[in-house]
């Protein structure tokens, strides 16, 4: 994970904060995120299978907890990347409203 963050921090984010509102992840960090999301997708399919097979509720709930934790991990990684790149760039460009936007996003993540 440290390598992903390090690479993301050294990558240029040409359009963060512009009207395009796109983030430019390095191929390495993008592939790592996609890999994590693919695993999560598999976990969710597994949950569906557990329900279809009438798996004991406690086991399903524990798997749901694992999926939520995995999603939180992706969210934390993206949040850190966003703060170290897009947010900093926008503040340097005088777009201080990015702080309010970030606070709204953090509140959503903490629900």
N, C-alpha and C positions, 0 to 999 in steps of 0.2 A: 504494500500500500504506500509506503514511503516513496518508492520509486515513481509511482503514478503521480503522487502529489508533487514531487520534485520536478518531474518532466512537465507537468501542467504549469508549474510556476515559471518555467523557462520558455514556454511556448508563447508566441505572440497572439494576442487576442484583438485582431484588427477591428472587429465590429461590435465588441461588447458595448452595450449602452447606446448604440446608434439606433436609427429607426428600424433596422433589420432585426435587432434584438436576437442575435445568434451568438452562441458560444463556440469557440474553435478549440476543440480538444485535440491533443496529439493523437495519432493513431494508436499508440500504446495505451493511453488512458481510455480512449474510446473503446478499444477492444476489451480492456479490463472491465469497464462498466457493462458492456454488452454481455460479457461472460457471466458476470454476477446476475444480471437480469435474466439470462437464459436459465441459470440454476434456479432462480426464484420462480420462473415460469414453470419449471419442472416440479417444484415443490407444490405449486398451486394445483397443477394437474393431479399430483399425488393426493392432495386434499380431496379433490373431487372423487377420486377413486375410493378413498377411505369412506366417504359418505355413501357412495354407491354400494359398498360392501358392508354397510352397517357397522363400521368399526366403532369400538367403544369410545364414547364421547370424550373422555379425558385424554385419550391418545390423539384424537382429532384436535382438541384444544391446544395440546402441547405442540402439535405441528403448526397450527395457526400462529402460535407464539414465535416459533422459529422463522416463519415467513415474515412476520412483522419485524423481527430483529434484523433479518437480512435486508429488508427494504429500508430500515433505519440506517443501516450501514451504507447503502448506496446514497441515501439522502445526506448523510454526514460528509461523505466524500465529495459529493457535488457542492454542498454548501461551503466546504473549505476551499474548494477550487474557485467557486464564485467569489468568495470574499477576497481571496488572494490575487484575483485577476480582474474580473469585471468591475467589482465594487471599487477597488483601488483606482482603476483607470478612470471610472466615472467621477470619483471625488477629485482626482487630479485635473479633470476637465471642467471642474466647477459644478458638476451635477450632484449637489448635496442631497437632492430628493431620493437618491439611491438608498440612503440610510433608512428612510421611512418604508421604502419598498422592501428592503432587507428585513426590517422588523416585522412586517406583515408576513413575509415568507417564513421567518423563524416561528412566529406564532402558529402558523398553519402546521408546521412540522412538529410542534410540541403538543398538538391536540391529543 
